[in-house]
């Protein structure tokens, strides 16, 4: 299933190059900052320190020259339909937008290939990345940016879950997901550092 998702995501990225419509990512760096301001006082001192450090890190590592195009931006396991191990559909394009393609891979991999403690299941990750790169090979610059993108993807969903938990939207039946899941993923990606680059070689 991880390989099937990797292949489908690459196909989406390739096909999207011909799509002329544009939509900015409304959950990008500007949203990160405004959401930080909203949730900051709700966090523990340790969480505040992690959030500040990561926002500063991401500000100093921008990759605006990497390949861009249409991305799903939320391709979690509950947004993919399978019949056995055969992928039959992708759903929920609510957050689809134009952004860095590699970021979309990072969003997807963080959900599909993380263990319970936030660490990476390298077998699953290798299968996904191998299938992806067979359709759209990544550049050396993308490979170098990979660890940062994994952290950016974890930060985005940590913040959104914090926002949903502390400021739930009225009148909607929503399931509040645990922010700690992506806090742990972020911590694990930080700890792994540049070693995350090897995932592409393994794939």
Secondary structure as GFF3:
##gff-version 3
##sequence-region A 1 203
A	DSSP	alpha_helix	2	16	.	.	.	ID=ss1
A	DSSP	alpha_helix	29	39	.	.	.	ID=ss2
A	DSSP	three_ten_helix	40	42	.	.	.	ID=ss3
A	DSSP	alpha_helix	45	59	.	.	.	ID=ss4
A	DSSP	beta_strand	68	71	.	.	.	ID=ss5
A	DSSP	three_ten_helix	77	79	.	.	.	ID=ss6
A	DSSP	beta_strand	80	83	.	.	.	ID=ss7
A	DSSP	beta_strand	86	90	.	.	.	ID=ss8
A	DSSP	beta_strand	97	100	.	.	.	ID=ss9
A	DSSP	alpha_helix	101	112	.	.	.	ID=ss10
A	DSSP	alpha_helix	122	135	.	.	.	ID=ss11
A	DSSP	alpha_helix	140	166	.	.	.	ID=ss12
A	DSSP	alpha_helix	179	192	.	.	.	ID=ss13
A	DSSP	three_ten_helix	193	197	.	.	.	ID=ss14
A	DSSP	alpha_helix	198	202	.	.	.	ID=ss15
###
